[in-house]
Amino acid sequence: MKELWLEIDSSVPETQKTKLLKSAAKTCDAVLVDPEDVEKAKKAGIKTASTSEEADTVVLSALDPEKLKTLKAKGKTVAVKIVITGKKDEETAIEAAELNSDYVIVGTPDWKIIPLENLIAKTRGKTKLLAEVSSTKEAKIALETLELGSDGVVLKTADLEELKQTAEFAKKGSLSLKLVAVEVTSVKEIGTGARSCIDTCELMKPGEGMLLGCQSSGLFLVQAEVHESPYVETRPFRVNAGPLSLYALTSPTRTRYLSELKAGEEVLVVDREGNVRLTNVARSKIEWRPMLLIEADCGGKTLKLIAQNAETIRVVTPKGSKAVTDLKKGDKIMARVEEGGRHFGTLVK
């Protein structure tokens, strides 16, 4: 699990500081604060990091091997903070890891990725490497560099929305959605429509795809094109998503129309257990195709999905997947069902 720390500058107004601590207590693993704010942070119910020895993690602003050794002997958790401006600083960070510092916090002012790659490769397993960032965009780079990414990030911001967005990304591995098996009640052919294939920057596996539907409150798990077929090659990066007016779940809290999805924008990849990961759209491939209307029941509520009428489009079932052309009344397929409607994609109950 990736760690997320929030660094709160002492100059932040007290009212905003209180709001940040309250939010951090729900979303972060620790807060990095000045000594005078350690007690306030502890009262908010979150682990603290500071240059003060009263903090849960003692932060050294420069590598001091003797002080590090002394603190460790006292049973303290220690982090060493290092700004990477050249090769010598990289070597210092590696030395801190080899001296058993629990954390090494690195800042790269001009945000060069190569130093971070070097440190990830050379400190893996010796310490927890945290990268200092100031935005969600920088956090994404740090957490995905060399595929493994850093062990976490220290976000310096006073912006609650920035914190929320970063937490959503940093903790994505722990995100899950509740899916249920709904019962197919009707499948019928309808007319031709503009169908979108969403090509992503990911490679999906059987049981994975996107949550899509005619209603934002009832989204079906449509599988990526991973099933072997005598008609076409597999395309594990693609979900044949359906008409442009369908809703797609693009974050745990938001839907968008397929018509809105463009290259570079984020969508969710979901599996039948509800595990979630983020990816980006590479392209939306739009063509005119014949369609099917699929209706299903969930506790007396009717849910609807329109999909291309072709055997290569499959929906995820509790134990596998099934082509939409083979669906029959009584079949069980996986969906996300929630109460309420949405206003511009945001849930309103």
C-alpha positions, -999 to +999 in steps of 0.1 A: +000+000+000+013+034-010+017+060+018+004+095+016+017+122+040+004+158+040+029+185+047+013+215+063+033+248+064+032+267+097+021+298+077-012+282+068-041+301+087-053+282+117-089+276+104-075+261+072-050+241+092-078+226+112-097+216+080-066+201+065-059+180+096-095+168+097-094+157+061-059+142+065-071+121+094-095+103+070-072+101+040-035+102+050-010+080+068+007+110+085+011+147+085+045+165+084+042+196+106+064+221+124+071+213+161+045+238+174+017+219+155+026+184+166+002+184+195-027+198+174-021+172+148-021+144+174-055+157+187-069+154+152-061+116+154-034+113+129+002+101+130+028+130+131+062+136+115+083+165+126+118+176+136+105+174+172+112+142+190+076+144+203+064+133+169+057+097+159+083+100+132+113+122+138+125+140+106+161+149+101+165+178+077+199+165+066+217+131+070+234+130+104+246+094+109+253+098+146+219+114+154+202+088+132+219+060+152+210+076+185+173+081+176+171+045+164+187+033+196+158+051+215+133+031+194+123+061+173+109+060+138+132+082+117+129+099+083+157+117+065+148+146+042+171+152+012+169+176-017+182+160-049+202+185-069+230+162-082+247+128-080+261+135-046+226+140-031+215+107-046+244+090-029+234+106+004+199+093+000+212+058-006+235+061+024+205+071+046+187+040+034+217+018+042+219+033+077+184+019+084+165+051+082+128+041+082+120+067+056+139+087+031+120+118+018+134+132-014+126+164-032+135+170-068+130+207-074+130+206-112+111+173-111+136+152-131+124+116-132+158+099-137+170+106-101+138+091-087+142+060-109+178+056-096+167+059-060+137+035-064+161+009-079+188+013-053+168+017-021+141-009-027+137-031+004+161-010+025+138+019+034+105+035+025+111+061-002+088+091-002+088+117-029+079+154-021+052+166-045+029+196-048+001+183-070-018+152-080+000+153-113+034+150-096+021+123-073+011+102-102+046+104-117+063+095-085+040+066-077+043+051-111+080+057-120+097+024-130+062+008-127+070+001-090+069+038-081+081+054-048+067+039-016+046+070-011+044+108-015+046+138+008+021+163-006+027+199+003-005+218-002-031+239+016-058+230-010-084+206+003-094+196-033-058+188-042-055+166-011-087+148-020-077+141-056-042+130-046-056+107-019-080+092-044-051+083-067-025+073-040-049+050-023-064+035-055-051+001-046-074+001-016-104+013-035-132-012-042-168-009-054-197-031-044-209-051-073-240-074-073-254-101-096-285-088-114-309-110-133-315-105-171-352-100-179-351-091-215-327-089-245-339-075-278-325-061-310-329-024-317-317+000-344-283+011-355-263+037-335-230+054-330-209+030-309-177+039-291-148+015-284-127+029-256-091+021-262-071+026-230-034+027-219-039-005-199-038-042-206-069-058-190-075-094-180-105-117-181-131-104-156-120-068-160-136-040-180-157-008-175-189+000-157-214+012-182-252+018-184-282+037-196-287+049-160-260+063-137-275+044-108-272+010-126-239+003-144-231-031-159-195-045-160-187-048-197-156-069-202-125-058-222-119-076-255-098-103-239-119-134-249-104-156-276-126-155-307-123-171-342-135-139-357-111-112-344-078-109-325-080-100-288-075-064-279-070-063-241-066-025-241-102-021-255-137-020-241-164-020-268-185+003-247-217+010-266-236+041-277-221+075-270-249+085-247-241+057-221-228+066-187-193+054-178-179+054-142-147+074-145-139+079-108-153+063-077-177+092-073-184+104-109-198+093-142-194+108-177-210+102-210-189+081-234-192+111-258-170+131-234-141+108-232-110+119-251-074+109-253-056+114-220-087+115-198-091+090-169-114+060-167-118+032-142-109-004-148-130-027-126-130-064-120-159-087-108-147-084-072-150-046-074-113-039-074-105-006-091-076+009-109-072+041-129-061+043-165-062+068-193-080+069-226-059+065-257-087+070-282-124+067-287-132+047-318-167+056-331-185+035-357-222+029-366-233-006-356-265-025-348-275-025-311-290-047-284-311-035-255-304-056-223-327-052-193-321-067-159-338-067-125-323-058-091-347-059-062-376-047-084-355-020-100-351-022-138-316-015-152-307-011-188-277-014-210-273-009-248-245-028-264-233-035-299-251-066-313-220-088-318-207-120-302-174-103-293-190-080-267-192-098-234-206-089-199-190-102-168-209-129-148-203-141-113-179-168-125-169-158-160-183-138-189-210-142-216-215-127-250-244-103-251-258-122-281-260-153-259-278-137-230-311-152-219-338-144-194-327-155-160-289-151-166-269-134-138-245-106-147-225-082-126-235-046-120-231-017-097-263-004-083-267+027-061-295+050-050-300+085-062-293+104-094-265+125-107-260+162-115-232+167-141-219+132-132-218+138-094-240+116-072-270+134-056-290+114-031 
